[in-house]
Amino acid sequence: MRFSSHYKMEGDDIIDYVFEHSNFFDANENLVYEEIGDGNINYVYRIFEKGTKKSLILKQADVQTRVRPDGYLNPDRSAREAGVLKLYNECAPDFSPKVIYADPVMAAIIMEDIGSYSNLRKELMAGKIFYGLEKLIAGFIVDTSLPSTDLGLGYQKKCQAAFKFYNPDLCKITQDLVFTHPYKGVRGRNIFLPENADWLKKKFYEDSKLIAKVAALKEKFNNYPQGLIHGDLHSGSIFVKIENEKTKIKIIDPEFAFYGPIAYDLGNVLAHFIFAEGYAKYSFIFDDENKKASFLLWIENAKKDLLKFFSIFAKEFLIKNIKDPMYKNEIFIDDYIEKIKIDAVSFCGTELNRRIIGSAKTPEITGIKQIENRILLERELAEAGCAMILNPEEILRGIKA
């Protein structure tokens, strides 16, 4: 029977599958599809009727990863991602695409098309300003992570949920790419700009204090199931638009989601604000210095406000929703939030560092075509990343200032 066992769909399979598993299109509509995914792992298609605005998204996980035929991952990850998206639909519906159908056999998800939104990374690299963006992201992190903690869910239910979202294969990718390879040069996968290679190797490979701090962060990432986190929350997985003069966002691709430290998501977002800031400083996207100054002022404030709004929303949620009498203590709550922000600064540092020399780079760095400027940007990011890892409390005080 068709679609009764897993295989990678192609051609007519894609259209027939959407017809069979959704009532979104009429049977007589002439559908076409296009691959729109640019990620490393899964396949993403837009299915649409020519001449209309009707469209859906189909995402499928295969045994082989999208960009590496020798890379193998269990396609069961699709069912976990669908489960996370369904939770987002419940607790943060304004911030997530609606899941229409999830199929654990074909490892496929049919979901709402958010084509009216644009990729945040590309928009920031174009120098566009989105007022209120950081407030929305902080709200999303609070709304999707804190309800899943001991404080919001209770210990027994949290343990059950943590088991459901156990994600060892994709967490291993993060462990390697973020917390090991940039500091140990394992398997020779680090990629250096030649002009910075010696400087960066000395910076990352020879500082035993830095490596010890990163080891502690890796251990926390592996062994602190604080709450359900996105696990790969960056400007490429955030989509944005302006509607009625207000910023709106959608969050996609929670395939790396698992129970881990909430600070990891918060730190990743902060890092990608910094990447956008660096690209604006060292590229030539602005033909007007006033526009450049306005963007840099906005992104500087956005970094501070991300942490500020996280604090505000997190405290509001915890005061309202904590039921355990031991946790219902304002001193404890303030300390709990502060520890998340300190760790977020440290995790921000690991994200900055790994994108400089790791194999999974970011276009805000590789898009700098003037070698002299890229040298400066990489060194500036490395200095910031290492400082964040070594002295997060001091850096946090500076961000608050």
Buried (B, 14 or more C-beta within 10 A) or exposed (E): EEBEEBEBBEEEBBBBBBBEBBEBBEEEBEBEBEEEBEBEBBBBBBBBBEEEEBBBBBBBBBEBBBEEEEEEBEBBBBBBBBBBBBBBBEBBEEBBBBBBBBBBEBBBBBBBBBEEBBBBBBBBBEBBBBEBBBBBBBBBBBBBBBBBBBBBBEEEEBBEBBEEBEBEEBBEBBBBBBBBBBBBBEEEBBEBBEEBEEBBBEBBBEBEEBBEBBEEBBEBBBEBBBBBBBBBBBBBBBBBBBEEEEBBBBBBBBBBBBBBBBBBBBBBBBBBBBBBBBBBBBBEBBEEEEBBEBBBEBBBEBBBBBBBBBBBBBBEBBEEBBEEEEBBEEEBBBEBBEBBBBBBBBBBBBBBBBBBBBBEBBBBBEBBEEEEBBBBBBBBBBEBBBBBBBBBEEBBEEBEE
